[in-house]
């Protein structure tokens, strides 16, 4: 007798919708990339076939079928492959969240700018202070968040410069 609780019907539905969404994302890949994934033959055929359908109902039914076939496949490597193609990585997302946290901290208390500049020595304190001040003014005057975005971009740039390795293929000089 198993001590595990059975999965609820709602959870099974959520899981199926996630698999269908993953299947839909896979179906948008080129035929060569789909073949490259070395999926079970039935799933590969279903992903290739969906591209030939025009009717909305047929596409919806095919996505449901793909979701059913996806139950037999480990979705994590497929999701990782899609994320890699999109250029999304967990490290970058974590750094984006960190930059957002720093932006909010600095705007709440400008004195925390010193702490940020100690952690990221290459940071231009004067430029960050000016952007934070301008962002606060924008919020008070209910203007578009131009400086708010610039502050985020600059903070993110400093964080990634310290954290991520530099891409040797990237060059600012043409």
Secondary structure, DSSP 8 states (H G I E B T S, - for coil): ---S----HHHHHHHHHHHHHHHHHHHTS-HHHHHHT---HHHHHHHHHGGG--SHHHHHHHHHHHHHHHTTS-HHHHHHHHHHHHT--HHHHHHHHHHHHHHHHHHH-TTHHHHHHHHSTT--HHHHHHHHHHHHHHHHHT---HHHHHHHHHHHHHHHHHHS---TT--S--
